[in-house]
């Protein structure tokens, strides 16, 4: 009887293990999950650029850029979207399967004077381009209100962001 019980338990555990997918193994870091942003003002025009990084609980990463008129705070529209998956282990961030979308590029044609997109969903009608992201070390500051990303892989072709400081939204 003990042998039969042991076999039943082993069989159930095996079924539970088979039913778990890789996505089920993702464990979100509660400090990282949420929306983080950075605002940059233009030096030569009345424009500001906001980039938002959304780290989802299920490992989905979405980076969206939008443009506004600085003096009036008028929202002009979304200019780019990147979407894919991320991992965050031992303070190291890595993005994978990232696709980038631009309001000026439909996957084949570049438009010089394209209109901005009023919503993020409009990007999905475009063909996304594969994007490579460098791994980054992440630390938190100001009581977890700031996220500092220091990109680890730099090369001599200018493909190095250095570091970014984002603020929790």
Secondary structure, 3 states (H helix, E strand, C coil): CHHHHHHHHHHHHHHHHHHCCCHHHCCCCCCCCEEEEEEEECCCCCEEEEEEEEECCCCEEEEEEEEEECCCCCEEEEEEEEEEEEEEECCEEEEEEEEEEECCECCCCECCCCCCECCHHHHHHCCCEEECCCCEEEEEECCCCEEEEEECCCCCCCCCCCEEEEEEC
